[in-house]
């Protein structure tokens, strides 16, 4: 028996034909650019472990946002580094908090740019955990238990304050049990029921977050986050976590990180019809940047292939620190 391999070879010989039959296409509309906003003034400081990514104070934010808009990127994801921290992360839900003020400024400058607010406490607590913690000593070491139910009220206050400041989308990343239901109820009860929730539904306790913890100054001061983030070995658990968020009222589902969990993206794509978000996280960004600086890889080719893989696996939206680079490459390719 013979097979018609010549037909497939002919399809690959013409660039024009390859473009017509290409199954997966990246566009600038796929991307969300994260931004780190810091308290203070005159700040544009490169994050040492994330070349090309900066902390911006509010007075220097316009330059970054203008570039994002000019590149056609439709949305930003805001993270804040506050002036002070405390045990309950009160700066996260303060009316004049750094994320709230950054949101107001961006919406005043570019009303059509979508602002997604990361809704968590870890950047704002002095212990670096994503919720309230009961601390105690054991064998001379500080330990702590995360207080899930007590944390939900603080997360609701944070989400409501972000939405009232003008955030278009609330993105809770805390992984507390019941967080979507609590935040949905809080938004609905406070006159911002139109604001959707982009839930960090499947968030693994991953080694790929290292550079982000420098960027957000959010490393836990004791213990780790394995009690409320997922074991990277588990796949079926991801379906349970996502289903729970769907039932609680999530409008979008996220898988974080993306690169090592494309099978999870595909599982969620096959199971649920909500928009699916892939987070191309800091460690994935930094290792590519480091190898590219050594001349070991072709950065543009590697990044394009990674982002294509995430979209092919089922992502409708890709949060990536490469968003500006990818937008430029797409423009150059036209």
Phi, psi and omega in degrees: 000139177249156182240147186281059182290336181296322179301316180292324179297319180295324178297329183276347186284334184255126179297321181296318179292319179303320178295322181291326185260004180298130186276330183231130184230129174274139172227163180296335179292349179282344197258147168235131180260118174289148176226136176255117182251129185245149175291143178125197180217156178068023186259122162216092189239122180292138177279120192301324182271000181226076183306132180090356178247137190231158161274135177237134167279165185302323182288344177252008185286328186300320180303315181293315183293322178301316179297318180299314180296316181296331177281351177087008178290129190275348188207154173234153175245121186264132169239144183238142173246109190279174176288322183217161181231155174214184189290339181248003178066042187297336177294340181293327184246013176289142181301325179257027177297162186296320179291320179297316180293321178295321178299312180300319182294314181298316182292331177288327181277316185222083185301333184274349177285126180287130176251120176255126181259121172291127184248096180205170181251349192298327179286346190246349179267147180285347177260350174080008177266166189273003179206183175295146184231135169266115184261152178202166178257141176219120180054038177082004180245144175285129178234172180199151172246128177287129183265093188302301188294322179293335181283335187299320180298322179291322179292323176297314179301320179296312182298316181296317181294324177294316180296318180291336176283348176119004178300135180279331182220137174260130183237084181287126186244014192277334180065025171286145177296131178082010187292325181293313180300316181295316182291320178301315179297318180297317178296316182296321184282347185245024172078015179233042182293343180284347184279122180280162179249119172263096188276133168286073190292317184239094184238112184275151172283086195251148173284349182283358182270357188311305182298326179299323183292333169288316184298319184261000182050052189232021179294136177300138180280345175202154178066202178213188184252019184289342180283342180232358168252166191273151174289124180301344180281349190259130176249312182298328177301327179300320178295321179294317179297316181294317180299320178301316181293322177300313181294331181277350175114017177296146178259337177217149180245144181234146169245129181218127354287175183260317194298316182272002186229036179292334175296326179289320174305313181295320178300314180292322178299319181287336188262327188233150181255010175286156173305138185245132185245133172252132177254108175278095199276179189300316181295325177294322177293310188293322182291326176291315179300318181295315180294323179294321179294334176278352182078018184276336183222163172269104188302313183300316181294318181295313183296316179300318179294319178298312183293322174300318179299319180294318179291319179298326179289345175132359183289133172270331183227139178235115171276121186208140174287350175271006188304314182293317177300312183297322178297320178295316180297320178296320179294319179295328183284348182281000000 
